[in-house]
Amino acid sequence: MSTGEFLHNRQIEPFVSLHKQFISPAEHAGIMAQIPNISWDCNLPTDNVWYNRYVHYQHMMPQLQAIVGPIRQRVRQQIQHDFGVTQPLYADTLQIVRWVEGNMQHPHADAEQLDGSAHPFPWRAYASIIYLNDDFEGGQIYFPQHNLEPKIEPGILAFFPGDRRFIHGVKPVTKGVRYTIASFFTFDASKYDGAPI
């Protein structure tokens, strides 16, 4: 059973939700055993930012799908519980992402552009991330509006809304490789990716 922690400024709701040891030791070991076998070739070479950095559920080996599919189902349930969501919630992404030295992300929101222009994924109501390792340096997620930098621990789940109240970035990885499971959730059934939700 995971231990939940809500990190938020008292003046805003909702919040960043953290659940330590969200995945079991067996699930973690099973995923990490498959990391060396992943083919990171699911992106077009023209996508310079994400090229060779992630694998979608649909391109994972069956033994990896069997582990991460049920995990995402639990993530959805946890989001519904923590945020009091009663309407159906769907997922549009389930991927394992690798962050090598130099990879980073500038502060952004997952469903809104900071300048008010059209966002490519405006349906993303919630973002979730599960950290798979901590044997790297840098790569810290941070929420500049709220002065939050949740500590990275293997097996920890973090999720938060996709709007501009939760701008976040990732500091550059300076040593090693950072591995995460990323998913986004939506109320729009037409965006469901077909993988277990």
Backbone as JSON, one array per atom type, in Angstrom:
{
  "sequence": "MSTGEFLHNRQIEPFVSLHKQFISPAEHAGIMAQIPNISWDCNLPTDNVWYNRYVHYQHMMPQLQAIVGPIRQRVRQQIQHDFGVTQPLYADTLQIVRWVEGNMQHPHADAEQLDGSAHPFPWRAYASIIYLNDDFEGGQIYFPQHNLEPKIEPGILAFFPGDRRFIHGVKPVTKGVRYTIASFFTFDASKYDGAPI",
  "N": [[0.84, -1.19, 0.0], [0.6, 2.16, -0.88], [2.0, 5.21, 0.42], [0.46, 8.22, 0.77], [1.01, 11.66, -0.03], [0.29, 15.05, 0.05], [1.33, 17.74, -1.73], [1.18, 21.08, -1.67], [0.42, 24.54, -2.21], [-1.27, 26.35, 0.22], [-3.09, 28.13, -0.73], [-4.1, 27.27, -3.11], [-5.95, 24.84, -4.98], [-6.4, 21.94, -7.0], [-3.73, 19.76, -6.12], [-0.28, 18.6, -5.97], [0.16, 15.22, -5.94], [1.71, 12.66, -4.13], [2.84, 9.31, -3.95], [4.52, 7.08, -2.21], [6.42, 4.1, -2.85], [4.62, 3.05, -4.72], [4.58, 1.15, -6.71], [5.13, -2.36, -6.5], [7.92, -4.22, -5.05], [8.34, -6.5, -6.65], [7.1, -5.79, -9.08], [8.69, -3.59, -9.74], [11.22, -4.8, -10.01], [10.68, -6.5, -12.15], [10.15, -4.7, -14.24], [12.6, -3.27, -14.4], [14.28, -5.34, -15.13], [13.6, -5.69, -17.75], [14.34, -3.35, -19.0], [16.95, -3.25, -20.35], [16.27, -4.59, -22.67], [14.57, -3.08, -24.17], [13.51, -1.54, -27.18], [14.28, 1.51, -28.33], [13.06, 2.95, -30.47], [10.77, 4.24, -31.37], [10.06, 6.7, -32.35], [10.03, 9.35, -34.78], [12.96, 10.3, -36.57], [13.09, 13.03, -36.99], [12.03, 14.23, -34.79], [13.62, 15.78, -32.62], [13.77, 16.23, -29.85], [12.53, 14.09, -28.44], [13.37, 11.84, -29.73], [14.25, 8.45, -29.9], [13.84, 8.06, -27.16], [11.67, 7.05, -25.78], [9.25, 4.4, -25.22], [6.16, 3.31, -26.32], [3.26, 1.74, -24.85], [2.05, 0.01, -26.74], [4.21, -0.86, -28.2], [5.77, -2.28, -26.51], [7.35, -5.21, -25.1], [5.47, -8.23, -24.54], [5.75, -9.25, -21.88], [6.47, -6.99, -20.47], [4.31, -5.3, -20.93], [2.41, -6.71, -19.47], [3.06, -6.04, -16.89], [3.1, -3.18, -16.67], [0.57, -2.37, -17.57], [-1.53, -3.08, -15.6], [-0.48, -1.46, -13.56], [-0.95, 1.13, -14.52], [-3.72, 1.13, -14.44], [-4.13, 1.2, -11.68], [-3.03, 3.68, -11.13], [-4.86, 5.42, -12.38], [-7.11, 4.91, -10.76], [-6.12, 5.87, -8.34], [-5.79, 8.6, -8.88], [-8.48, 9.3, -9.29], [-9.44, 8.8, -6.72], [-7.86, 10.55, -5.03], [-8.41, 13.11, -6.08], [-11.1, 13.18, -6.02], [-12.59, 12.46, -8.27], [-15.4, 11.6, -10.1], [-16.47, 11.07, -12.57], [-15.98, 9.18, -15.65], [-12.58, 8.38, -16.4], [-10.03, 8.51, -18.72], [-7.1, 7.25, -20.44], [-4.46, 8.54, -22.42], [-1.88, 7.93, -22.99], [0.77, 5.67, -22.36], [3.85, 5.07, -21.42], [7.33, 4.19, -21.26], [10.03, 6.14, -20.38], [13.25, 7.36, -21.14], [15.85, 9.32, -19.84], [18.69, 10.75, -20.76], [22.08, 11.93, -20.21], [22.13, 15.41, -20.23], [19.5, 15.69, -21.11], [16.49, 17.48, -20.5], [13.7, 19.51, -19.35], [12.05, 22.51, -20.03], [10.13, 24.74, -17.92], [6.67, 24.07, -18.09], [3.2, 23.44, -18.95], [1.01, 20.62, -19.15], [-1.3, 20.68, -20.65], [-1.88, 23.22, -21.45], [-0.62, 26.1, -23.12], [1.88, 28.38, -22.05], [1.78, 30.93, -23.04], [-0.78, 31.26, -23.87], [-1.43, 30.36, -26.4], [-2.55, 27.82, -28.79], [-2.52, 24.53, -27.5], [-0.97, 21.36, -28.15], [-2.1, 19.16, -26.85], [-4.69, 19.63, -25.45], [-6.61, 18.24, -24.04], [-5.59, 16.87, -21.89], [-6.11, 16.17, -18.7], [-4.83, 15.33, -16.37], [-1.5, 14.55, -15.36], [0.82, 11.9, -14.92], [3.59, 10.37, -13.26], [5.93, 7.82, -12.71], [8.74, 7.07, -10.92], [11.55, 5.14, -11.73], [14.17, 4.7, -11.01], [17.05, 5.88, -9.14], [19.7, 6.18, -9.53], [21.22, 8.26, -10.76], [22.25, 11.6, -11.62], [21.05, 14.94, -11.18], [18.14, 15.79, -13.16], [15.87, 16.46, -11.71], [12.45, 16.93, -11.02], [10.49, 19.9, -10.91], [8.38, 22.44, -9.54], [7.96, 25.53, -10.24], [6.15, 27.61, -9.54], [5.19, 26.92, -7.07], [7.28, 26.39, -5.5], [8.21, 23.75, -5.23], [9.97, 20.69, -5.09], [9.71, 17.63, -5.44], [11.11, 14.78, -3.85], [13.01, 12.38, -5.58], [12.43, 8.97, -5.72], [12.88, 5.49, -6.24], [10.02, 3.83, -7.49], [8.15, 5.68, -6.64], [5.12, 7.46, -7.11], [3.94, 10.31, -8.78], [1.44, 12.72, -9.37], [-0.56, 15.23, -11.05], [-2.6, 18.1, -11.97], [-3.09, 19.12, -15.45], [-3.11, 21.78, -16.14], [-2.23, 25.37, -16.24], [-1.8, 26.04, -13.62], [-0.07, 24.26, -12.61], [2.62, 24.39, -13.57], [5.62, 22.91, -14.58], [8.98, 21.66, -14.62], [11.95, 19.87, -15.72], [15.06, 19.4, -14.41], [18.35, 19.43, -15.92], [19.69, 16.21, -16.68], [22.66, 15.19, -15.32], [24.37, 13.11, -14.96], [24.42, 9.64, -15.66], [21.39, 7.7, -16.3], [18.01, 8.44, -16.34], [14.97, 6.84, -15.61], [11.51, 6.59, -16.27], [7.95, 5.99, -15.86], [5.41, 7.24, -17.76], [2.19, 8.7, -17.94], [-0.84, 10.12, -19.23], [-4.0, 11.51, -18.46], [-7.49, 11.8, -19.28], [-10.77, 13.29, -19.72], [-11.98, 12.89, -22.05], [-13.23, 10.52, -23.99], [-12.64, 9.92, -26.62], [-9.96, 10.2, -26.91], [-8.74, 8.1, -25.76], [-6.2, 5.66, -25.59], [-6.42, 2.94, -25.95], [-4.92, 1.08, -24.58], [-4.62, -0.79, -21.45], [-6.6, 0.81, -18.97]],
  "CA": [[0.0, 0.0, 0.0], [1.42, 3.36, -0.98], [1.78, 6.27, 1.38], [0.18, 9.43, 0.02], [1.4, 12.95, 0.53], [-0.18, 16.1, -0.81], [2.21, 18.9, -1.69], [0.49, 22.18, -2.32], [0.3, 25.85, -1.58], [-2.59, 26.35, 0.86], [-3.98, 29.04, -1.43], [-4.58, 26.7, -4.37], [-6.37, 23.45, -5.06], [-5.93, 20.8, -6.22], [-2.39, 19.68, -5.57], [0.6, 17.54, -6.45], [-0.02, 14.07, -5.05], [2.83, 11.72, -4.15], [2.6, 8.03, -3.29], [5.75, 6.31, -2.15], [6.32, 2.65, -3.04], [3.36, 2.78, -5.41], [4.72, -0.15, -7.36], [5.7, -3.36, -5.6], [9.28, -4.64, -5.4], [8.31, -7.46, -7.77], [6.82, -5.03, -10.3], [9.87, -2.79, -10.04], [12.27, -5.7, -10.5], [10.28, -6.98, -13.46], [10.35, -3.62, -15.22], [14.02, -2.98, -14.56], [14.91, -6.46, -15.84], [13.29, -5.56, -19.17], [14.88, -2.09, -19.54], [18.0, -3.46, -21.36], [15.72, -5.21, -23.88], [13.66, -2.16, -24.85], [13.94, -0.89, -28.41], [13.89, 2.91, -28.19], [13.01, 3.46, -31.83], [9.36, 4.47, -31.69], [9.85, 8.08, -32.76], [10.64, 9.76, -36.03], [14.25, 10.97, -36.36], [12.93, 14.48, -37.04], [11.64, 14.7, -33.46], [14.92, 15.83, -31.96], [13.67, 16.24, -28.39], [12.12, 12.81, -27.88], [13.83, 10.74, -30.58], [14.93, 7.34, -29.21], [13.8, 8.26, -25.72], [10.54, 6.42, -25.11], [8.55, 3.3, -25.89], [4.74, 3.25, -25.99], [2.73, 0.44, -24.43], [1.78, -0.83, -27.89], [5.47, -1.37, -28.75], [6.5, -2.99, -25.47], [7.29, -6.66, -25.09], [4.3, -8.67, -23.78], [6.02, -9.4, -20.46], [6.48, -5.65, -19.91], [2.91, -4.86, -20.96], [1.69, -7.38, -18.39], [3.37, -5.36, -15.63], [2.75, -1.75, -16.64], [-0.86, -2.18, -17.78], [-2.23, -3.01, -14.31], [0.0, -0.31, -12.79], [-1.68, 2.33, -14.95], [-5.09, 1.04, -13.92], [-4.09, 1.66, -10.29], [-2.78, 5.13, -11.16], [-6.15, 6.05, -12.66], [-7.93, 4.8, -9.56], [-5.56, 6.74, -7.31], [-6.15, 9.97, -9.25], [-9.91, 9.47, -9.0], [-9.59, 8.86, -5.27], [-7.26, 11.73, -4.41], [-9.02, 14.34, -6.56], [-12.55, 13.08, -5.93], [-13.15, 12.39, -9.62], [-16.46, 10.6, -10.18], [-16.78, 10.76, -13.97], [-14.98, 8.29, -16.25], [-11.28, 8.96, -16.7], [-9.37, 7.7, -19.73], [-5.67, 7.54, -20.58], [-4.05, 8.64, -23.82], [-0.46, 7.58, -23.13], [1.45, 4.83, -21.39], [5.17, 4.9, -22.0], [8.54, 4.24, -20.44], [10.85, 7.2, -20.93], [14.61, 7.44, -20.62], [16.44, 10.66, -19.85], [20.14, 10.6, -20.73], [22.8, 13.15, -19.83], [21.78, 16.59, -21.01], [18.05, 15.82, -21.28], [15.81, 18.33, -19.52], [12.5, 20.15, -19.86], [11.76, 23.84, -19.5], [8.81, 24.79, -17.27], [5.56, 23.97, -19.04], [2.01, 22.74, -18.5], [0.77, 19.51, -20.05], [-2.52, 20.87, -21.44], [-2.02, 24.63, -21.8], [0.61, 26.84, -23.4], [2.05, 29.47, -21.1], [1.46, 32.2, -23.69], [-2.19, 31.26, -24.26], [-1.63, 29.8, -27.73], [-3.13, 26.48, -28.8], [-1.66, 23.44, -27.03], [-1.26, 20.16, -28.94], [-2.81, 18.15, -26.07], [-5.51, 20.37, -24.49], [-7.51, 17.34, -23.32], [-4.91, 16.17, -20.79], [-6.54, 16.72, -17.41], [-3.86, 14.96, -15.34], [-0.25, 13.89, -15.76], [1.38, 11.05, -13.86], [4.95, 9.88, -13.5], [6.47, 6.9, -11.71], [10.2, 7.02, -11.04], [12.01, 3.76, -11.68], [15.53, 4.58, -10.47], [17.63, 7.11, -8.6], [21.15, 6.11, -9.68], [21.6, 9.27, -11.73], [22.36, 12.92, -11.01], [20.21, 15.91, -11.86], [16.86, 15.2, -13.53], [14.86, 16.73, -10.69], [11.23, 17.64, -11.4], [10.26, 21.04, -10.02], [7.17, 23.23, -9.78], [8.45, 26.84, -9.83], [5.11, 28.45, -8.94], [4.89, 26.48, -5.71], [8.55, 26.11, -4.81], [8.19, 22.33, -4.91], [10.88, 19.77, -5.76], [9.52, 16.33, -4.78], [12.28, 13.91, -3.86], [12.9, 11.22, -6.46], [12.71, 7.67, -5.13], [12.33, 4.41, -7.08], [8.7, 3.35, -7.13], [7.24, 6.74, -6.2], [4.19, 8.0, -8.09], [3.54, 11.71, -8.65], [0.51, 13.17, -10.4], [-0.99, 16.61, -10.87], [-3.39, 18.57, -13.11], [-2.34, 19.52, -16.63], [-3.27, 23.19, -16.49], [-1.13, 26.3, -15.94], [-1.55, 26.15, -12.16], [0.95, 23.28, -12.26], [3.78, 24.48, -14.44], [6.7, 22.1, -14.03], [10.1, 21.4, -15.51], [12.89, 18.83, -15.3], [16.43, 19.89, -14.48], [19.17, 18.56, -16.78], [20.39, 15.04, -16.16], [24.09, 15.48, -15.43], [25.13, 11.86, -14.93], [23.58, 8.46, -15.62], [20.16, 7.67, -17.08], [16.78, 8.5, -15.53], [13.89, 6.08, -16.23], [10.2, 6.86, -15.69], [6.73, 5.6, -16.55], [4.59, 8.44, -17.9], [0.83, 8.56, -18.47], [-1.7, 11.29, -19.16], [-5.39, 11.09, -18.3], [-8.42, 12.74, -19.88], [-12.2, 12.99, -19.63], [-12.41, 12.74, -23.45], [-13.11, 9.11, -24.36], [-12.12, 9.78, -27.97], [-8.5, 10.25, -26.86], [-8.26, 6.87, -25.12], [-5.21, 5.01, -26.45], [-6.74, 1.54, -26.14], [-4.17, 0.26, -23.62], [-5.39, -0.91, -20.2], [-6.75, 2.05, -18.24]],
  "C": [[0.88, 1.24, 0.0], [1.05, 4.36, 0.11], [1.61, 7.57, 0.62], [0.62, 10.68, 0.75], [0.94, 14.02, -0.45], [0.72, 17.31, -0.64], [1.49, 20.04, -2.4], [0.6, 23.45, -1.5], [-1.12, 25.92, -1.01], [-3.59, 27.25, 0.12], [-4.56, 28.45, -2.71], [-5.04, 25.27, -4.15], [-6.57, 23.14, -6.54], [-4.44, 20.86, -5.98], [-1.55, 18.67, -6.33], [0.48, 16.4, -5.45], [1.13, 13.09, -5.24], [2.44, 10.45, -3.4], [3.87, 7.21, -3.36], [5.46, 4.83, -2.27], [5.0, 2.27, -3.7], [3.42, 1.47, -6.17], [5.45, -1.09, -6.41], [7.14, -3.65, -5.98], [9.32, -5.6, -6.58], [8.04, -6.74, -9.09], [8.04, -4.23, -10.71], [10.97, -3.66, -10.62], [11.95, -6.2, -11.9], [10.49, -5.94, -14.55], [11.83, -3.39, -15.47], [14.76, -4.1, -15.3], [14.69, -6.36, -17.34], [13.88, -4.3, -19.81], [15.97, -2.34, -20.6], [17.47, -4.02, -22.68], [14.8, -4.29, -24.68], [14.3, -1.61, -26.12], [13.4, 0.53, -28.38], [13.77, 3.57, -29.56], [11.59, 3.79, -32.29], [9.06, 5.9, -32.1], [10.51, 8.36, -34.09], [11.95, 10.5, -35.75], [14.15, 12.5, -36.35], [12.51, 15.07, -35.7], [12.89, 14.7, -32.58], [14.84, 15.73, -30.45], [13.44, 14.85, -27.83], [12.63, 11.62, -28.69], [14.64, 9.72, -29.77], [14.91, 7.47, -27.7], [12.62, 7.59, -25.03], [10.03, 5.23, -25.91], [7.11, 3.31, -25.38], [4.35, 1.83, -25.6], [2.58, -0.51, -25.63], [3.05, -1.45, -28.48], [6.32, -2.1, -27.71], [6.39, -4.49, -25.66], [6.12, -7.11, -24.21], [4.56, -8.78, -22.27], [6.09, -8.04, -19.75], [5.07, -5.06, -19.89], [2.13, -5.44, -19.79], [1.94, -6.74, -17.03], [2.82, -3.94, -15.61], [1.27, -1.48, -16.87], [-1.64, -2.09, -16.47], [-1.76, -1.84, -13.43], [-0.77, 0.94, -13.2], [-3.12, 2.29, -14.5], [-5.14, 1.55, -12.48], [-3.84, 3.17, -10.21], [-4.09, 5.87, -11.4], [-7.04, 6.03, -11.42], [-7.44, 5.74, -8.46], [-5.87, 8.21, -7.61], [-7.61, 10.24, -8.92], [-10.14, 9.6, -7.5], [-9.1, 10.18, -4.7], [-7.94, 13.02, -4.82], [-10.54, 14.28, -6.54], [-13.24, 13.06, -7.28], [-14.18, 11.27, -9.68], [-16.81, 10.23, -11.62], [-15.68, 9.88, -14.55], [-13.71, 9.04, -16.62], [-10.56, 7.99, -17.63], [-7.89, 8.09, -19.81], [-5.31, 7.58, -22.05], [-2.61, 8.23, -24.04], [-0.05, 6.63, -22.01], [2.81, 4.51, -21.99], [6.25, 4.85, -20.93], [9.48, 5.21, -21.14], [12.24, 7.14, -20.32], [15.13, 8.87, -20.83], [17.95, 10.47, -19.7], [20.78, 11.95, -20.38], [22.48, 14.29, -20.8], [20.3, 16.77, -21.24], [17.45, 16.64, -20.16], [14.51, 18.82, -20.15], [12.36, 21.51, -19.21], [10.39, 23.81, -18.82], [7.69, 24.87, -18.31], [4.36, 23.39, -18.31], [1.67, 21.69, -19.55], [-0.47, 19.65, -20.91], [-2.73, 22.31, -21.88], [-0.66, 25.23, -22.12], [0.68, 28.03, -22.46], [1.69, 30.82, -21.7], [0.02, 32.28, -24.17], [-2.46, 30.72, -25.66], [-2.14, 28.36, -27.63], [-2.11, 25.43, -28.37], [-1.99, 22.19, -27.84], [-2.05, 19.09, -28.19], [-3.73, 18.82, -25.04], [-6.45, 19.5, -23.66], [-6.88, 16.72, -22.07], [-5.22, 16.82, -19.44], [-5.53, 16.47, -16.31], [-2.64, 14.31, -15.98], [0.23, 13.03, -14.6], [2.76, 10.58, -14.27], [5.33, 8.94, -12.36], [7.97, 6.82, -11.96], [10.66, 5.58, -10.84], [13.41, 3.61, -11.09], [15.96, 5.92, -9.9], [19.15, 7.1, -8.72], [21.61, 7.0, -10.84], [21.71, 10.59, -10.97], [21.61, 13.93, -11.84], [18.85, 15.3, -12.12], [15.74, 15.44, -12.54], [13.65, 17.44, -11.28], [11.02, 18.78, -10.41], [9.04, 21.82, -10.49], [7.49, 24.66, -9.33], [7.41, 27.74, -9.18], [4.93, 28.16, -7.45], [6.13, 26.13, -4.91], [8.62, 24.66, -4.35], [9.23, 21.59, -5.74], [10.75, 18.41, -5.08], [10.75, 15.45, -4.92], [12.03, 12.69, -4.74], [13.31, 9.96, -5.72], [12.17, 6.6, -6.08], [10.98, 3.95, -6.57], [7.72, 4.42, -6.72], [6.4, 7.21, -7.38], [3.92, 9.46, -7.76], [2.51, 12.01, -9.72], [-0.07, 14.52, -10.02], [-1.8, 17.03, -12.09], [-2.52, 19.1, -14.24], [-2.39, 21.0, -16.95], [-2.13, 24.06, -15.97], [-0.92, 26.55, -14.45], [-0.43, 25.21, -11.74], [2.04, 23.22, -13.33], [4.91, 23.7, -13.78], [7.8, 21.93, -15.09], [10.94, 20.27, -14.97], [14.29, 19.39, -15.48], [17.29, 18.94, -15.3], [19.73, 17.36, -16.02], [21.88, 15.27, -16.38], [24.95, 14.22, -15.4], [24.15, 10.69, -14.88], [22.35, 8.6, -16.51], [18.97, 7.59, -16.12], [15.68, 7.76, -16.29], [12.58, 6.36, -15.5], [9.11, 6.16, -16.5], [5.85, 6.84, -16.58], [3.23, 8.08, -18.48], [0.1, 9.88, -18.33], [-3.14, 10.81, -19.19], [-6.34, 12.21, -18.73], [-9.85, 12.32, -19.6], [-12.79, 12.73, -21.03], [-12.15, 11.3, -23.9], [-12.51, 8.92, -25.74], [-10.59, 9.79, -28.0], [-7.89, 9.02, -26.19], [-7.35, 6.11, -26.07], [-5.45, 3.5, -26.63], [-5.97, 0.59, -25.24], [-4.95, 0.17, -22.32], [-5.42, 0.42, -19.44], [-7.04, 1.78, -16.77]]
}
